[in-house]
Amino acid sequence: MAASRLDDWESSVTAYARAARYRPADELLDALLPDISDLRMLLDDRHTATSLRQTTRLIAQMAGLISLSLLKPTPIWRLGDGAAPRA
């Protein structure tokens, strides 16, 4: 496995982590799922111990981002007047 390929994935995961703060959860999840599937297929390739460790770490980080997107609460300003207490 080429180190540059894993470095590209590293950059992608970092970009997703930054985007997780601002992108809506459903939009982020739609972007993450195909990429984690591609990362999963990388595990079928031959690896050195270092590249296997890096690939496993990348998949774990993506899994964490997917978990965050599934658990991300809806901001209060999106709930509308129905959820806000009446004065």
DSSP file (Angstrom, degrees, kcal/mol; ACC not computed):
  #  RESIDUE AA STRUCTURE BP1 BP2  ACC     N-H-->O    O-->H-N    N-H-->O    O-->H-N    TCO  KAPPA ALPHA  PHI   PSI    X-CA   Y-CA   Z-CA
    1    1 A M              0   0    0      0, 0.0     2,-0.2     0, 0.0    47,-0.1   0.000 360.0 360.0 360.0 131.3    0.0    0.0    0.0
    2    2 A A     >  -     0   0    0      1,-0.1     4,-1.5     2,-0.0     3,-0.4  -0.508 360.0-141.1 -74.4 134.7    1.4    3.4   -1.0
    3    3 A A  H  > S+     0   0    0     -2,-0.2     4,-2.3     1,-0.2     5,-0.2   0.846 102.0  59.6 -63.3 -33.5    2.0    5.7    1.9
    4    4 A S  H  > S+     0   0    0      1,-0.2     4,-2.0     2,-0.2    -1,-0.2   0.857 101.4  54.5 -65.4 -33.2    0.8    8.7   -0.2
    5    5 A R  H  > S+     0   0    0     -3,-0.4     4,-1.8     2,-0.2    -1,-0.2   0.916 110.5  45.2 -65.6 -42.3   -2.6    6.9   -0.6
    6    6 A L  H  X S+     0   0    0     -4,-1.5     4,-2.4     2,-0.2    -2,-0.2   0.850 109.6  55.5 -69.3 -33.7   -3.0    6.6    3.1
    7    7 A D  H  X S+     0   0    0     -4,-2.3     4,-2.0     2,-0.2    -1,-0.2   0.879 105.7  52.4 -64.9 -36.5   -1.8   10.2    3.5
    8    8 A D  H  X S+     0   0    0     -4,-2.0     4,-2.0     2,-0.2    -2,-0.2   0.908 110.0  48.0 -63.8 -41.4   -4.6   11.3    1.2
    9    9 A W  H  X S+     0   0    0     -4,-1.8     4,-2.6     2,-0.2    -2,-0.2   0.885 107.7  55.9 -64.7 -38.0   -7.1    9.4    3.3
   10   10 A E  H  X S+     0   0    0     -4,-2.4     4,-2.1     1,-0.2    -2,-0.2   0.914 108.2  48.0 -59.1 -43.2   -5.6   11.0    6.4
   11   11 A S  H  X S+     0   0    0     -4,-2.0     4,-2.3     2,-0.2    -1,-0.2   0.889 110.5  52.0 -64.6 -39.8   -6.4   14.4    4.8
   12   12 A S  H  X S+     0   0    0     -4,-2.0     4,-2.4     2,-0.2    -2,-0.2   0.921 109.3  48.6 -63.7 -44.1   -9.9   13.4    4.0
   13   13 A V  H  X S+     0   0    0     -4,-2.6     4,-2.3     1,-0.2    -1,-0.2   0.901 111.0  51.1 -63.4 -40.6  -10.6   12.2    7.5
   14   14 A T  H  X S+     0   0    0     -4,-2.1     4,-2.0     2,-0.2    -1,-0.2   0.906 109.8  50.0 -62.7 -41.5   -9.2   15.5    8.9
   15   15 A A  H  X S+     0   0    0     -4,-2.3     4,-2.4     1,-0.2    -2,-0.2   0.901 110.4  49.9 -64.5 -40.6  -11.5   17.5    6.5
   16   16 A Y  H  X S+     0   0    0     -4,-2.4     4,-1.9     2,-0.2    -2,-0.2   0.899 108.1  53.8 -63.3 -39.8  -14.5   15.5    7.6
   17   17 A A  H  < S+     0   0    0     -4,-2.3     4,-0.4     1,-0.2    -2,-0.2   0.900 111.3  45.0 -63.0 -40.1  -13.7   16.1   11.2
   18   18 A R  H >< S+     0   0    0     -4,-2.0     3,-1.1     1,-0.2     4,-0.3   0.906 113.2  50.5 -68.3 -40.6  -13.6   19.9   10.6
   19   19 A A  H >X S+     0   0    0     -4,-2.4     4,-3.1     1,-0.2     3,-1.5   0.769  93.5  75.4 -68.8 -25.1  -16.8   19.7    8.6
   20   20 A A  T 3< S+     0   0    0     -4,-1.9    -1,-0.2     1,-0.3    -2,-0.2   0.768  89.5  58.9 -60.1 -24.6  -18.5   17.8   11.3
   21   21 A R  T <4 S+     0   0    0     -3,-1.1    -1,-0.3    -4,-0.4    -2,-0.2   0.778 121.9  20.0 -73.9 -25.1  -18.8   21.0   13.3
   22   22 A Y  T <4 S+     0   0    0     -3,-1.5    -2,-0.2    -4,-0.3    -1,-0.1   0.677 101.0  88.4-121.0 -25.5  -20.8   22.8   10.6
   23   23 A R  S  < S-     0   0    0     -4,-3.1     5,-0.0     1,-0.1     0, 0.0  -0.532  83.9-102.9 -80.8 144.3  -22.4   20.3    8.2
   24   24 A P     >  -     0   0    0      0, 0.0     4,-2.4     0, 0.0     3,-0.2  -0.339  32.9-117.1 -60.7 147.8  -25.9   18.9    9.0
   25   25 A A  H  > S+     0   0    0      1,-0.2     4,-2.6     2,-0.2     5,-0.2   0.877 112.0  50.0 -58.5 -43.7  -25.7   15.4   10.3
   26   26 A D  H  > S+     0   0    0      1,-0.2     4,-2.0     2,-0.2    -1,-0.2   0.874 111.7  49.0 -66.2 -35.7  -27.6   13.8    7.5
   27   27 A E  H  > S+     0   0    0     -3,-0.2     4,-1.3     2,-0.2    -1,-0.2   0.902 112.6  47.8 -67.8 -42.5  -25.4   15.5    4.9
   28   28 A L  H  X S+     0   0    0     -4,-2.4     4,-2.3     1,-0.2     3,-0.2   0.911 110.8  51.2 -65.4 -42.6  -22.2   14.4    6.7
   29   29 A L  H  X S+     0   0    0     -4,-2.6     4,-2.2     1,-0.2    -1,-0.2   0.898 106.2  54.7 -62.4 -41.6  -23.4   10.8    7.0
   30   30 A D  H  < S+     0   0    0     -4,-2.0    -1,-0.2     1,-0.2    -2,-0.2   0.835 113.0  43.5 -61.1 -32.3  -24.2   10.7    3.3
   31   31 A A  H  X S+     0   0    0     -4,-1.3     4,-0.8    -3,-0.2    -2,-0.2   0.840 114.2  49.8 -80.3 -35.1  -20.6   11.7    2.6
   32   32 A L  H  X S+     0   0    0     -4,-2.3     4,-2.5     1,-0.2     5,-0.3   0.874  97.6  65.5 -74.0 -38.9  -19.0    9.4    5.1
   33   33 A L  H  X S+     0   0    0     -4,-2.2     4,-1.6     1,-0.2    -1,-0.2   0.892 102.3  44.9 -59.8 -46.4  -20.7    6.1    4.3
   34   34 A P  H  > S+     0   0    0      0, 0.0     4,-1.9     0, 0.0    -1,-0.2   0.893 114.5  50.8 -64.3 -35.4  -19.2    5.6    0.8
   35   35 A D  H  X S+     0   0    0     -4,-0.8     4,-2.4     2,-0.2    -2,-0.2   0.885 107.7  50.2 -71.0 -37.7  -15.8    6.6    2.0
   36   36 A I  H  X S+     0   0    0     -4,-2.5     4,-2.2     1,-0.2    -1,-0.2   0.851 108.7  54.4 -69.4 -29.8  -15.7    4.2    5.0
   37   37 A S  H  X S+     0   0    0     -4,-1.6     4,-1.6    -5,-0.3    -2,-0.2   0.911 108.9  47.9 -65.1 -41.7  -16.8    1.5    2.6
   38   38 A D  H  X S+     0   0    0     -4,-1.9     4,-1.1     2,-0.2    -2,-0.2   0.902 111.4  50.4 -64.2 -41.2  -13.8    2.3    0.4
   39   39 A L  H  X S+     0   0    0     -4,-2.4     4,-0.7     1,-0.2     3,-0.4   0.890 106.2  55.7 -63.4 -39.1  -11.5    2.3    3.4
   40   40 A R  H >< S+     0   0    0     -4,-2.2     3,-1.0     1,-0.2     4,-0.3   0.887 103.8  54.3 -60.9 -38.9  -12.9   -1.1    4.4
   41   41 A M  H >< S+     0   0    0     -4,-1.6     3,-1.4     1,-0.2     4,-0.3   0.785  96.5  67.1 -66.7 -26.4  -11.9   -2.5    1.0
   42   42 A L  H >< S+     0   0    0     -4,-1.1     3,-1.4    -3,-0.4    -1,-0.2   0.787  87.0  68.6 -63.3 -26.1   -8.4   -1.2    1.6
   43   43 A L  T << S+     0   0    0     -3,-1.0    -1,-0.3    -4,-0.7    -2,-0.2   0.745  90.1  63.0 -65.5 -21.1   -8.1   -3.8    4.4
   44   44 A D  T <  S+     0   0    0     -3,-1.4    -1,-0.3    -4,-0.3    -2,-0.2   0.677  89.4  88.6 -76.9 -16.3   -8.1   -6.5    1.7
   45   45 A D  S <  S-     0   0    0     -3,-1.4     2,-0.2    -4,-0.3    -3,-0.0  -0.283  94.2 -90.4 -74.3 164.6   -4.9   -5.2    0.3
   46   46 A R        -     0   0    0     -2,-0.0     2,-0.3     1,-0.0    -1,-0.1  -0.553  52.2-170.0 -73.5 142.7   -1.5   -6.3    1.4
   47   47 A H        -     0   0    0     -2,-0.2     2,-0.2    -4,-0.1    -4,-0.0  -0.962  25.7-133.5-135.8 149.5   -0.1   -4.2    4.2
   48   48 A T     >  -     0   0    0     -2,-0.3     4,-2.4   -47,-0.1     5,-0.2  -0.513  46.7-100.9 -81.9 169.0    3.1   -3.6    6.1
   49   49 A A  H  > S+     0   0    0      1,-0.2     4,-2.0    -2,-0.2     5,-0.1   0.898 124.1  49.9 -59.7 -39.4    2.5   -3.5    9.9
   50   50 A T  H  > S+     0   0    0      2,-0.2     4,-2.2     1,-0.2    -1,-0.2   0.927 111.9  45.2 -67.2 -45.5    2.7    0.3    9.7
   51   51 A S  H  > S+     0   0    0      2,-0.2     4,-2.6     1,-0.2    -1,-0.2   0.860 111.9  52.9 -70.5 -32.9    0.2    0.7    6.9
   52   52 A L  H  X S+     0   0    0     -4,-2.4     4,-2.4     2,-0.2    -1,-0.2   0.917 110.3  48.0 -65.0 -42.0   -2.2   -1.8    8.5
   53   53 A R  H  X S+     0   0    0     -4,-2.0     4,-2.2    -5,-0.2    -2,-0.2   0.910 113.5  47.5 -63.1 -42.4   -2.1    0.2   11.8
   54   54 A Q  H  X S+     0   0    0     -4,-2.2     4,-2.4     2,-0.2    -2,-0.2   0.906 112.3  49.1 -67.1 -41.6   -2.7    3.5    9.9
   55   55 A T  H  X S+     0   0    0     -4,-2.6     4,-2.3     2,-0.2    -2,-0.2   0.919 111.8  48.9 -63.6 -43.3   -5.6    2.0    7.9
   56   56 A T  H  X S+     0   0    0     -4,-2.4     4,-2.2     1,-0.2    -1,-0.2   0.899 111.2  50.0 -63.0 -40.8   -7.2    0.6   11.0
   57   57 A R  H  X S+     0   0    0     -4,-2.2     4,-2.4     2,-0.2    -1,-0.2   0.902 109.6  51.3 -64.4 -40.9   -6.8    4.0   12.8
   58   58 A L  H  X S+     0   0    0     -4,-2.4     4,-2.5     2,-0.2    -2,-0.2   0.912 110.1  48.8 -62.8 -42.8   -8.4    5.7    9.8
   59   59 A I  H  X S+     0   0    0     -4,-2.3     4,-2.5     1,-0.2    -1,-0.2   0.901 110.9  51.0 -63.9 -40.1  -11.4    3.4    9.8
   60   60 A A  H  X S+     0   0    0     -4,-2.2     4,-2.1     2,-0.2    -2,-0.2   0.898 110.2  49.1 -64.1 -40.1  -11.8    3.9   13.6
   61   61 A Q  H  X S+     0   0    0     -4,-2.4     4,-2.1     2,-0.2    -2,-0.2   0.915 111.8  48.4 -65.7 -41.7  -11.7    7.7   13.1
   62   62 A M  H  X S+     0   0    0     -4,-2.5     4,-2.4     2,-0.2    -2,-0.2   0.901 109.9  52.6 -64.5 -39.7  -14.3    7.5   10.3
   63   63 A A  H  X S+     0   0    0     -4,-2.5     4,-2.4     1,-0.2    -1,-0.2   0.896 108.7  51.0 -62.1 -39.3  -16.5    5.2   12.6
   64   64 A G  H  X S+     0   0    0     -4,-2.1     4,-2.5     2,-0.2    -1,-0.2   0.900 109.3  49.9 -63.5 -40.7  -16.3    7.8   15.3
   65   65 A L  H  X S+     0   0    0     -4,-2.1     4,-2.2     2,-0.2    -2,-0.2   0.876 109.8  51.1 -66.4 -36.8  -17.4   10.5   12.9
   66   66 A I  H  X S+     0   0    0     -4,-2.4     4,-2.0     2,-0.2    -2,-0.2   0.925 110.0  50.1 -64.8 -43.0  -20.3    8.4   11.8
   67   67 A S  H  X S+     0   0    0     -4,-2.4     4,-1.8     1,-0.2    -2,-0.2   0.920 110.4  50.0 -60.3 -43.6  -21.3    7.9   15.4
   68   68 A L  H  X S+     0   0    0     -4,-2.5     4,-1.1     1,-0.2    -1,-0.2   0.899 109.5  50.8 -62.2 -39.9  -21.1   11.6   16.0
   69   69 A S  H  < S+     0   0    0     -4,-2.2    -1,-0.2     1,-0.2    -2,-0.2   0.848 111.5  48.2 -69.1 -31.3  -23.2   12.4   13.0
   70   70 A L  H  < S+     0   0    0     -4,-2.0    -1,-0.2     1,-0.2    -2,-0.2   0.804 119.4  38.7 -74.9 -28.6  -25.8    9.9   14.2
   71   71 A L  H  < S+     0   0    0     -4,-1.8    -2,-0.2    -5,-0.2    -1,-0.2   0.462  83.3 125.2 -99.4  -3.3  -25.8   11.3   17.7
   72   72 A K     <  -     0   0    0     -4,-1.1   -47,-0.1    -5,-0.2     2,-0.0  -0.390  59.2-131.0 -63.2 121.1  -25.5   15.0   16.8
   73   73 A P        -     0   0    0      0, 0.0   -48,-0.1     0, 0.0    -1,-0.1  -0.354  21.5-104.5 -72.3 154.2  -28.4   16.9   18.4
   74   74 A T        -     0   0    0      1,-0.1     5,-0.1     2,-0.1     0, 0.0  -0.651  42.5-109.9 -75.9 128.1  -30.5   19.2   16.4
   75   75 A P    >>  -     0   0    0      0, 0.0     3,-1.9     0, 0.0     4,-0.5  -0.276  23.7-119.7 -58.5 145.9  -29.6   22.8   17.2
   76   76 A I  H >> S+     0   0    0      1,-0.3     3,-1.0     2,-0.2     4,-0.5   0.804 111.2  62.3 -59.4 -32.3  -32.3   24.6   19.2
   77   77 A W  H 34 S+     0   0    0      1,-0.2    -1,-0.3     2,-0.2     3,-0.1   0.661 101.0  54.5 -71.7 -12.9  -32.7   27.3   16.5
   78   78 A R  H <4 S+     0   0    0     -3,-1.9    -1,-0.2     1,-0.2    -2,-0.2   0.587  91.1  73.4 -91.7 -11.5  -33.9   24.5   14.1
   79   79 A L  H << S-     0   0    0     -3,-1.0     3,-0.3    -4,-0.5     4,-0.3   0.756  90.8-150.1 -75.6 -23.5  -36.6   23.2   16.3
   80   80 A G    >X  -     0   0    0     -4,-0.5     3,-0.8     1,-0.2     4,-0.7  -0.223  38.6 -49.3  84.4-175.7  -38.8   26.2   15.7
   81   81 A D  T 34 S+     0   0    0      1,-0.2     3,-0.4     2,-0.2    -1,-0.2   0.761 123.5  72.2 -69.5 -25.9  -41.4   27.9   17.8
   82   82 A G  T 34 S+     0   0    0     -3,-0.3    -1,-0.2     1,-0.2    -2,-0.1   0.801 103.9  38.9 -63.2 -29.3  -43.1   24.6   18.7
   83   83 A A  T <4 S+     0   0    0     -3,-0.8    -1,-0.2    -4,-0.3    -2,-0.2   0.622  95.7  95.2 -97.0 -14.6  -40.3   23.5   21.0
   84   84 A A  S  < S-     0   0    0     -4,-0.7     2,-0.1    -3,-0.4    -3,-0.0  -0.549  83.0-109.2 -79.8 140.8  -39.5   26.8   22.5
   85   85 A P        -     0   0    0      0, 0.0     2,-0.3     0, 0.0    -1,-0.1  -0.390  32.6-119.2 -67.5 144.3  -41.1   27.7   25.9
   86   86 A R              0   0    0      1,-0.1    -5,-0.0    -2,-0.1     0, 0.0  -0.659 360.0 360.0 -85.2 138.2  -43.8   30.3   25.8
   87   87 A A              0   0    0     -2,-0.3    -1,-0.1     0, 0.0     0, 0.0   0.446 360.0 360.0 -89.7 360.0  -43.2   33.5   27.8
